[in-house]
Amino acid sequence: MSRIALVLISLAAAGSVFADDSAAATTGGQGKQAPNFAQVQKRALARIDEGIKRLEDARDCVAAATDMASLKACKPAKKADSGNAKANDSIDQ
């Protein structure tokens, strides 16, 4: 996957960042102070950078894998039972 595709995926995943921040900015004078543009931009860029780093780390791991066991080791550990994890597991198929 190209670097551009990784960036686009990260931007799509970060879309909720902008929705959350724009909702906070429109609260008016209802007790919450709206963050200024620079703060919102800084947080959004930091989250995008974190997402890009995770994707690059995952890509490097998959590229270095030499067999199925090492490929499976690249998958992030599940935090909690996500219900039907096997249906969403593309490496095990």
Beta strands, then each sheet from edge to edge (+ up, - down):
end
